[in-house]
Amino acid sequence: MNNQINYEIEFYKKRGAERSPVDDYLDTMPEKHRQKVMAIMARLEEEGPNLKRPHADILRGKIRELRCGFHTFEHRFLYFFRNKIIVITHGFLKKTRAVPKGEITSAEQAMREWTKRNKV
């Protein structure tokens, strides 16, 4: 691994919001969980779309998931790519076998809104 940053992570914020849903979710996590998530996010910045399972996977269309397991906790962060920007829309604790469709739909709505606002 070359530890070179090839992509830049941006946490999605709704128009006019001061904080992102990602920050809000990270604030609820125990420190050890948050540290592991940040390490996996750093790998995502290095490897981009080449980051594979167990840390990343494609869900639907352009929406992907960043996977961070910690004992019985399965943290998920949904994201998409725009050029060299990785936009992480939100995070949640996965409690079911599949990622809930509502979470994917929320990420798709955020992607449409972000893309429209940023014209990228």
N, C-alpha and C positions, 0 to 999 in steps of 0.2 A: 504494500500500500504506500502511496506517495504522499499522503496527507495534504495534498493540494486541493484547495477549494475550487471546484469547477462550476458549481451552481450556487445560487443564493436563495436562502429560505426567507419567505415573507409570511407572517401570520395574517390571515384575512381578517379585516375589520369591516363591519357593516358601515355603510355611509353615515358619517357623523358620529360614529362610536369612538370612544377614547381607548377602549381595550378590546382585545380580540377574544373570541371564544377559546382559542388555544391557551392564552395566558390565564383565563379564568379556570380552565380545566387543570393546567399545570399547578396552579395555586392550591388545588384540592388534594394533590398527590403527596404521599410521604416523600421525604428528601431522597431516599435511596432510589425510589422509583423514578423521580424526576431526573436524577443524575444519569440513570440508564437511558431514559428517553433522550436526553440531550446528547449522549454519546452516539445513539443510533441516528439522531438527526444530523450530527456531524458527518457520519458515514454517508448519509443521503446526500449531503452537500458535495462530498468527494466523488461519489459514484453515480449520482443522478439516477437515470432510468436503468442503469446496470445493477443497482442494488436489488437483490432477489430475496426469495424466501430463505430463511424464516423472517427476515426483517421487513420485506416489502412484497406487495402483490397488487395485481390489477383487479379492480372490482367490477366496474361497468364503464364502458366508453373510455373517457380520459381520466376517470376517478380511480385513484390508487389508495392503498392503505399502508401506513407505516405501523408495523406490529412490534409491540414491546410487552413481552410476558415477564412477570415477576411473581414467582410461586403460583398462587391461584388467581392472580390478577392478570387480565388480558387487556392492556391499554391499546387503543387504536386511535390513529390520527389519519384523517382523510385529506388527500392533497391532489394537486394536478400540476402539470408543467406548462409554462409559457416561456418558450425560448430557454434561457438559462436561469429562469426564476421558478422556484418551487413554492407554490402557494398552498399552505396548510390551512384548511378551512375550519376544522374543529377537532376536538378529541373527545373520547368517551370510553367508558369501561364496558367491554364486550361481555355480555352475560349469556348469549345464545350461541348456538353452533355457527350460524351464518351471521354476517353483518346485517343488522336490520335495514330493510329497504328505505325506511324513513331517514336514516343517517346518510345513505347514498344520495337520496333525493335532495337533502339539505346541502350536501357538498356540490351537487350539480347546480342548484340555485345560486349558491355562492360563486361558483365558477362563472356562470352567466353574468351575474352582477359585476364581478371583479373585471371580467374581460370587457364588458361594455364601458365601465368607468375608466379603465386603463388603456383601451384601444391598442392592445398588444397582440 
